């Protein structure tokens, strides 16, 4: 089975971090967002994937090829005209066997094995409080999908699409995407995947849904931190430090240095970072960052950044230096 993963977005809501890294390579619970997704594919014995890149594509390609033994094809999306446009660009990689489409800015916990043995195409959904922000699913009495609506003003249900799509007939999807792009059919100014899926339904394809309770958005600083908490609750990785206190759950990379500090709960201390004389909780300290004499809560410190001072809530991008210490 092949997985299609669109990761071309700029990630403007995660600036300043995405000035120097694509969103999918931001660290959460000790690993890039994309790494969590690819790990799940490997666990499900999915060995082929198409990754649709755009912003800083070289970094994405380097990360995947260096860290994963996957048969991976990279397709470049130079202009961002929507998710439907991204998949249309990748249509040549669609085979005749069923495939998965997985959005690259979400981390999910779901039994993919059950999904992949479904008799019908099936879309991952979750009940949400405000479905106006999502593509929304309307069901028939027999629980087949009748209608898909992208960000409706007056949603009829609260079942939102969460970025997992199991497609039994990829060539039919390719045909519908081709029709949408060739006829310039846009919704909210973009070529929408939901419009192509609706066209598949109108042409007779039957879609069911599957619930995705473990769905975690990584598109904003606050949701990145909440996803970090969720993942650390399920797997804490640490080791003892003679002069420091570690309060699980945490992730502390084997190459990180901790001295005279209190770490946790819900702290990620990434590779080669150095934390001294500090308290860090509910925060992500990224690769090669340096933290000294600081107290951080609900904060994100980017790669190679340096922070010195006292209690703050901060969001510091890569290669920055922040000094709160008094002179």
Rosetta blueprint (number, residue, H / E / L):
1 X L
2 X E
3 X E
4 X E
5 X E
6 X E
7 X L
8 X L
9 X L
10 X L
11 X L
12 X H
13 X H
14 X H
15 X L
16 X L
17 X H
18 X H
19 X H
20 X L
21 X L
22 X L
23 X H
24 X H
25 X H
26 X L
27 X E
28 X E
29 X L
30 X L
31 X E
32 X E
33 X H
34 X H
35 X H
36 X H
37 X H
38 X H
39 X H
40 X H
41 X H
42 X H
43 X H
44 X L
45 X L
46 X L
47 X L
48 X E
49 X E
50 X E
51 X E
52 X E
53 X E
54 X L
55 X L
56 X L
57 X H
58 X H
59 X H
60 X H
61 X H
62 X H
63 X H
64 X H
65 X H
66 X H
67 X H
68 X L
69 X L
70 X L
71 X E
72 X E
73 X E
74 X E
75 X E
76 X E
77 X L
78 X L
79 X L
80 X L
81 X L
82 X L
83 X H
84 X H
85 X H
86 X H
87 X H
88 X H
89 X H
90 X L
91 X H
92 X H
93 X H
94 X L
95 X L
96 X L
97 X L
98 X L
99 X E
100 X E
101 X E
102 X E
103 X L
104 X L
105 X L
106 X E
107 X E
108 X E
109 X E
110 X L
111 X L
112 X H
113 X H
114 X H
115 X H
116 X H
117 X L
118 X L
119 X L
120 X L
121 X E
122 X E
123 X E
124 X E
125 X E
126 X E
127 X E
128 X L
129 X L
130 X L
131 X H
132 X H
133 X H
134 X L
135 X E
136 X E
137 X E
138 X E
139 X E
140 X L
141 X L
142 X L
143 X L
144 X L
145 X E
146 X E
147 X E
148 X E
149 X E
150 X E
151 X L
152 X L
153 X L
154 X L
155 X L
156 X L
157 X L
158 X L
159 X E
160 X E
161 X E
162 X E
163 X E
164 X E
165 X E
166 X E
167 X E
168 X L
169 X L
170 X H
171 X H
172 X H
173 X H
174 X H
175 X H
176 X H
177 X H
178 X H
179 X H
180 X H
181 X H
182 X H
183 X L
184 X L
185 X L
186 X L
187 X E
188 X L
189 X L
190 X E
191 X L
192 X L
193 X H
194 X H
195 X H
196 X H
197 X H
198 X H
199 X H
200 X H
201 X H
202 X H
203 X L
204 X L
205 X L
206 X L
207 X E
208 X E
209 X E
210 X E
211 X E
212 X L
213 X L
214 X E
215 X E
216 X E
217 X E
218 X L
219 X L
220 X L
221 X H
222 X H
223 X H
224 X H
225 X H
226 X H
227 X H
228 X H
229 X H
230 X H
231 X H
232 X H
233 X H
234 X H
235 X L
236 X L
237 X E
238 X L
239 X L
240 X L
241 X L
242 X L
243 X L
244 X L
245 X E
246 X E
247 X E
248 X L
249 X L
250 X E
251 X E
252 X E
253 X L
254 X L
255 X L
256 X L
257 X E
258 X E
259 X E
260 X L
261 X L
262 X E
263 X E
264 X E
265 X L
266 X L
267 X E
268 X E
269 X E
270 X L
271 X L
272 X L
273 X L
274 X E
275 X E
276 X E
277 X L
278 X L
279 X E
280 X E
281 X E
282 X L
283 X E
284 X E
285 X E
286 X L
287 X L
288 X L
289 X L
290 X E
291 X E
292 X E
293 X L
294 X L
295 X E
296 X E
297 X E
298 X L
299 X L
300 X E
301 X E
302 X L
303 X L
304 X L
305 X L
306 X E
307 X E
308 X E
309 X L
310 X L
311 X L
312 X E
313 X L
314 X L
315 X E
316 X E
317 X L
318 X L
319 X L
320 X L
321 X E
322 X E
323 X E
324 X L
325 X L
326 X L
327 X L
